[in-house]
Amino acid sequence: MTKKRVDIEVRQTGAKKAESGFKSLGASVAKTAASFAVVGVAIAGVTSLLKSSIEKYAAQELAEKKLQSALGHTSQALLDQAAALQQVSSYGDERIIEAQALIASFVK
């Protein structure tokens, strides 16, 4: 009878320890999953920022090529003017350069 009681107590104690360990493991897995989610969101944000930057750079480059084509040469003065106008208006310099290229195509 003593053997059975000890055996049952040992099993119950072991089961409680295992249950505690699984709860701890579950909490740890949940924290890790949350950390991965945060990292995933951060990576998505950086990817979006890089994509946007590349697209804006391409638009800028295309606008400058249009201006160069309309003028027959590169005008640093017009590029500087577009950058200055960007600072005091709501238009990006790529849009201003496109307008300069359009004007240059009519003046030529």
N, CA, C and O of each residue as an XYZ file, in Angstrom:
432
protein
N       0.819     -1.180      0.000
C       0.000      0.000      0.000
C       0.869      1.252      0.000
O       0.527      2.233     -0.659
N       1.951      1.239      0.702
C       2.859      2.379      0.752
C       3.481      2.614     -0.615
O       3.650      3.754     -1.047
N       3.819      1.524     -1.288
C       4.428      1.627     -2.601
C       3.482      2.323     -3.574
O       3.924      3.158     -4.362
N       2.203      2.001     -3.538
C       1.227      2.604     -4.435
C       1.070      4.091     -4.130
O       0.988      4.905     -5.050
N       1.029      4.446     -2.871
C       0.850      5.835     -2.489
C       2.057      6.659     -2.947
O       1.881      7.753     -3.483
N       3.250      6.166     -2.751
C       4.470      6.858     -3.169
C       4.496      6.979     -4.689
O       4.847      8.026     -5.232
N       4.123      5.904     -5.364
C       4.113      5.893     -6.825
C       3.135      6.939     -7.364
O       3.448      7.648     -8.320
N       1.962      7.033     -6.758
C       0.948      7.998     -7.177
C       1.437      9.420     -6.902
O       1.255     10.305     -7.738
N       2.045      9.647     -5.761
C       2.554     10.975     -5.421
C       3.670     11.384     -6.378
O       3.727     12.538     -6.804
N       4.548     10.459     -6.716
C       5.644     10.741     -7.646
C       5.080     11.076     -9.027
O       5.541     12.008     -9.686
N       4.081     10.309     -9.455
C       3.470     10.571    -10.760
C       2.781     11.934    -10.777
O       2.894     12.679    -11.751
N       2.072     12.255     -9.706
C       1.384     13.535     -9.643
C       2.393     14.695     -9.635
O       2.189     15.704    -10.309
N       3.460     14.544     -8.884
C       4.487     15.585     -8.818
C       5.154     15.751    -10.183
O       5.382     16.869    -10.645
N       5.458     14.632    -10.813
C       6.071     14.675    -12.147
C       5.137     15.298    -13.172
O       5.569     16.060    -14.038
N       3.857     14.969    -13.068
C       2.872     15.532    -13.992
C       2.746     17.040    -13.787
O       2.622     17.790    -14.755
N       2.779     17.481    -12.545
C       2.690     18.910    -12.265
C       3.920     19.645    -12.801
O       3.800     20.744    -13.341
N       5.079     19.051    -12.655
C       6.307     19.663    -13.169
C       6.262     19.733    -14.700
O       6.650     20.733    -15.304
N       5.781     18.654    -15.304
C       5.686     18.628    -16.770
C       4.685     19.676    -17.254
O       4.925     20.372    -18.240
N       3.564     19.778    -16.548
C       2.554     20.763    -16.918
C       3.127     22.168    -16.797
O       2.907     23.004    -17.674
N       3.844     22.429    -15.744
C       4.469     23.728    -15.538
C       5.476     24.012    -16.649
O       5.553     25.125    -17.169
N       6.244     22.985    -16.999
C       7.235     23.138    -18.078
C       6.576     23.436    -19.409
O       7.069     24.269    -20.170
N       5.462     22.767    -19.706
C       4.752     23.013    -20.966
C       4.139     24.407    -20.999
O       4.129     25.059    -22.043
N       3.629     24.862    -19.859
C       3.084     26.218    -19.804
C       4.198     27.237    -20.061
O       4.014     28.207    -20.797
N       5.334     27.001    -19.454
C       6.475     27.886    -19.642
C       6.938     27.878    -21.097
O       7.264     28.920    -21.667
N       6.961     26.679    -21.687
C       7.338     26.547    -23.093
C       6.336     27.267    -23.979
O       6.727     27.943    -24.931
N       5.061     27.135    -23.685
C       4.021     27.805    -24.467
C       4.170     29.313    -24.411
O       4.033     29.994    -25.427
N       4.448     29.836    -23.228
C       4.639     31.284    -23.080
C       5.865     31.737    -23.859
O       5.850     32.792    -24.493
N       6.913     30.950    -23.809
C       8.131     31.275    -24.536
C       7.896     31.267    -26.042
O       8.374     32.153    -26.749
N       7.174     30.290    -26.526
C       6.853     30.204    -27.954
C       5.989     31.401    -28.367
O       6.187     31.960    -29.446
N       5.052     31.790    -27.535
C       4.187     32.941    -27.836
C       5.017     34.219    -27.921
O       4.806     35.031    -28.822
N       5.953     34.407    -27.000
C       6.818     35.594    -27.029
C       7.687     35.594    -28.281
O       7.882     36.633    -28.910
N       8.204     34.429    -28.634
C       9.043     34.321    -29.828
C       8.227     34.620    -31.079
O       8.700     35.320    -31.975
N       7.020     34.103    -31.147
C       6.150     34.361    -32.294
C       5.838     35.850    -32.404
O       5.820     36.403    -33.504
N       5.594     36.490    -31.281
C       5.324     37.928    -31.288
C       6.553     38.694    -31.767
O       6.426     39.669    -32.508
N       7.728     38.265    -31.355
C       8.965     38.915    -31.799
C       9.145     38.760    -33.299
O       9.544     39.708    -33.976
N       8.854     37.575    -33.829
C       8.954     37.349    -35.266
C       7.951     38.218    -36.023
O       8.245     38.709    -37.113
N       6.786     38.400    -35.451
C       5.772     39.245    -36.087
C       6.267     40.689    -36.172
O       6.098     41.348    -37.198
N       6.872     41.172    -35.102
C       7.416     42.534    -35.088
C       8.530     42.668    -36.127
O       8.590     43.657    -36.858
N       9.400     41.680    -36.187
C      10.484     41.696    -37.171
C       9.916     41.664    -38.587
O      10.412     42.358    -39.475
N       8.882     40.863    -38.795
C       8.242     40.789    -40.110
C       7.662     42.123    -40.528
O       7.802     42.521    -41.684
N       7.020     42.814    -39.620
C       6.454     44.129    -39.916
C       7.573     45.125    -40.226
O       7.448     45.939    -41.141
N       8.652     45.058    -39.470
C       9.789     45.955    -39.710
C      10.401     45.699    -41.079
O      10.721     46.642    -41.804
N      10.565     44.444    -41.433
C      11.130     44.106    -42.744
C      10.210     44.583    -43.860
O      10.682     45.097    -44.874
N       8.914     44.420    -43.684
C       7.955     44.891    -44.687
C       8.043     46.411    -44.849
O       7.966     46.929    -45.962
N       8.205     47.111    -43.737
C       8.337     48.572    -43.789
C       9.594     49.011    -44.517
O       9.555     49.927    -45.337
N      10.705     48.361    -44.219
C      11.970     48.690    -44.882
C      11.880     48.377    -46.369
O      12.353     49.155    -47.198
N      11.278     47.246    -46.710
C      11.120     46.867    -48.115
C      10.274     47.904    -48.854
O      10.603     48.298    -49.973
N       9.203     48.335    -48.234
C       8.328     49.341    -48.843
C       9.079     50.660    -49.039
O       8.945     51.312    -50.075
N       9.859     51.042    -48.045
C      10.637     52.276    -48.132
C      11.658     52.189    -49.267
O      11.814     53.135    -50.040
N      12.344     51.063    -49.365
C      13.327     50.890    -50.434
C      12.665     50.927    -51.806
O      13.179     51.557    -52.731
N      11.537     50.260    -51.937
C      10.824     50.250    -53.215
C      10.400     51.657    -53.597
O      10.573     52.070    -54.744
N       9.852     52.389    -52.655
C       9.420     53.761    -52.900
C      10.603     54.644    -53.295
O      10.493     55.456    -54.213
N      11.720     54.490    -52.614
C      12.913     55.281    -52.919
C      13.421     54.994    -54.322
O      13.796     55.911    -55.052
N      13.434     53.730    -54.697
C      13.897     53.349    -56.035
C      12.968     53.909    -57.100
O      13.431     54.403    -58.129
N      11.665     53.839    -56.866
C      10.699     54.385    -57.821
C      10.863     55.901    -57.976
O      10.790     56.428    -59.086
N      11.084     56.598    -56.854
C      11.270     58.052    -56.908
C      12.565     58.407    -57.624
O      12.613     59.375    -58.383
N      13.603     57.636    -57.389
C      14.877     57.871    -58.067
C      14.711     57.664    -59.569
O      15.246     58.437    -60.363
N      13.979     56.635    -59.962
C      13.750     56.359    -61.389
C      12.963     57.496    -62.034
O      13.269     57.897    -63.157
N      11.954     58.021    -61.341
C      11.166     59.134    -61.864
C      12.039     60.375    -62.022
O      11.928     61.096    -63.013
N      12.899     60.619    -61.052
C      13.824     61.763    -61.096
C      14.763     61.622    -62.286
O      14.973     62.571    -63.042
N      15.321     60.439    -62.443
C      16.263     60.170    -63.536
C      15.576     60.363    -64.895
O      16.158     60.958    -65.802
N      14.364     59.873    -65.037
C      13.625     60.010    -66.286
C      13.332     61.482    -66.590
O      13.467     61.920    -67.732
N      12.934     62.236    -65.577
C      12.653     63.657    -65.773
C      13.909     64.398    -66.227
O      13.843     65.244    -67.119
N      15.045     64.086    -65.621
C      16.295     64.730    -66.011
C      16.682     64.358    -67.443
O      17.197     65.197    -68.182
N      16.440     63.116    -67.834
C      16.728     62.680    -69.211
C      15.834     63.430    -70.203
O      16.291     63.826    -71.275
N      14.563     63.624    -69.843
C      13.653     64.378    -70.716
C      14.137     65.812    -70.887
O      14.119     66.348    -71.995
N      14.567     66.433    -69.794
C      15.071     67.804    -69.854
C      16.331     67.870    -70.701
O      16.481     68.761    -71.538
N      17.224     66.935    -70.484
C      18.466     66.895    -71.260
C      18.161     66.718    -72.747
O      18.801     67.346    -73.591
N      17.207     65.881    -73.063
C      16.824     65.630    -74.449
C      16.199     66.878    -75.077
O      16.488     67.204    -76.228
N      15.353     67.569    -74.333
C      14.691     68.767    -74.861
C      15.685     69.908    -75.073
O      15.570     70.661    -76.040
N      16.659     70.034    -74.170
C      17.636     71.118    -74.271
C      18.801     70.770    -75.202
O      19.383     71.647    -75.839
N      19.122     69.507    -75.270
C      20.298     69.074    -76.021
C      21.535     69.011    -75.139
O      22.608     68.623    -75.601
N      21.396     69.387    -73.887
C      22.494     69.332    -72.913
C      21.907     69.344    -71.502
O      20.708     69.556    -71.319
N      22.743     69.120    -70.534
C      22.299     69.155    -69.139
C      22.460     70.565    -68.603
O      23.516     71.177    -68.764
N      21.420     71.082    -67.967
C      21.469     72.422    -67.372
C      21.416     72.296    -65.851
O      20.360     72.043    -65.272
N      22.565     72.476    -65.223
C      22.616     72.394    -63.764
C      21.808     73.521    -63.133
O      21.250     73.356    -62.048
N      21.744     74.667    -63.812
C      20.975     75.804    -63.289
C      19.489     75.452    -63.187
O      18.837     75.790    -62.200
N      18.959     74.778    -64.203
C      17.544     74.379    -64.155
C      17.305     73.308    -63.093
O      16.268     73.317    -62.428
N      18.249     72.389    -62.928
C      18.116     71.362    -61.885
C      18.144     72.001    -60.501
O      17.391     71.610    -59.610
N      19.026     72.989    -60.332
C      19.094     73.709    -59.051
C      17.806     74.495    -58.798
O      17.313     74.555    -57.672
N      17.270     75.098    -59.870
C      16.014     75.839    -59.740
C      14.886     74.904    -59.313
O      14.077     75.260    -58.456
N      14.827     73.712    -59.906
C      13.791     72.738    -59.550
C      13.924     72.323    -58.085
O      12.923     72.189    -57.382
N      15.152     72.122    -57.631
C      15.372     71.752    -56.227
C      14.934     72.879    -55.298
O      14.345     72.624    -54.248
N      15.221     74.134    -55.681
C      14.824     75.275    -54.856
C      13.307     75.427    -54.831
O      12.727     75.703    -53.781
N      12.658     75.247    -55.990
C      11.203     75.350    -56.038
C      10.534     74.241    -55.219
O       9.467     74.445    -54.640
N      11.160     73.091    -55.179
C      10.612     71.990    -54.381
C      10.539     72.381    -52.908
O       9.609     71.984    -52.207
N      11.504     73.150    -52.442
C      11.551     73.545    -51.036
C      10.413     74.490    -50.654
O       9.991     74.517    -49.498
N       9.915     75.266    -51.621
C       8.892     76.262    -51.297
C       7.525     75.935    -51.887
O       6.597     76.738    -51.783
N       7.392     74.763    -52.504
C       6.100     74.383    -53.072
C       5.750     72.959    -52.642
O       6.504     72.305    -51.922
N       4.609     72.508    -53.094
C       4.194     71.140    -52.757
C       4.520     70.163    -53.882
O       4.092     69.009    -53.848
N       5.274     70.619    -54.875
C       5.626     69.764    -56.011
C       7.030     69.203    -55.839
O       7.935     69.878    -55.349
N       7.188     67.952    -56.253
C       8.503     67.342    -56.227
C       9.346     67.872    -57.366
O       8.813     68.276    -58.400
N      10.660     67.875    -57.188
C      11.517     68.422    -58.236
C      11.426     67.630    -59.534
O      11.688     68.175    -60.607
N      11.060     66.353    -59.454
C      10.913     65.581    -60.697
C       9.750     66.123    -61.532
O       9.818     66.111    -62.761
N       8.692     66.595    -60.883
C       7.551     67.178    -61.601
C       7.943     68.544    -62.190
O       7.551     68.886    -63.306
N       8.702     69.293    -61.439
C       9.148     70.613    -61.920
C      10.085     70.434    -63.116
O       9.994     71.174    -64.095
N      10.972     69.463    -63.037
C      11.896     69.195    -64.148
C      11.121     68.748    -65.380
O      11.471     69.127    -66.498
N      10.077     67.948    -65.195
C       9.246     67.538    -66.333
C       8.597     68.760    -66.990
O       8.523     68.841    -68.216
N       8.130     69.703    -66.179
C       7.535     70.928    -66.721
C       8.597     71.750    -67.457
O       8.322     72.318    -68.514
N       9.795     71.812    -66.904
C      10.888     72.521    -67.573
C      11.190     71.870    -68.924
O      11.438     72.566    -69.908
N      11.169     70.549    -68.969
C      11.429     69.829    -70.222
C      10.334     70.128    -71.249
O      10.621     70.299    -72.434
N       9.100     70.189    -70.798
C       7.997     70.506    -71.694
C       8.151     71.920    -72.257
O       7.984     72.141    -73.456
N       8.463     72.853    -71.398
C       8.685     74.239    -71.852
C       9.857     74.287    -72.833
O       9.774     74.951    -73.867
N      10.934     73.596    -72.517
C      12.115     73.590    -73.377
C      11.799     73.005    -74.746
O      12.370     73.430    -75.751
N      10.896     72.036    -74.792
C      10.564     71.432    -76.090
C       9.788     72.415    -76.974
O       9.854     72.305    -78.199
N       9.059     73.370    -76.394
C       8.342     74.369    -77.175
C       9.240     75.537    -77.575
O       9.062     76.124    -78.642
N      10.193     75.869    -76.729
C      11.072     77.014    -76.966
C      12.086     76.684    -78.056
O      12.488     77.564    -78.817
N      12.489     75.458    -78.133
C      13.525     75.033    -79.075
C      13.134     75.232    -80.454
O      13.901     74.921    -81.364
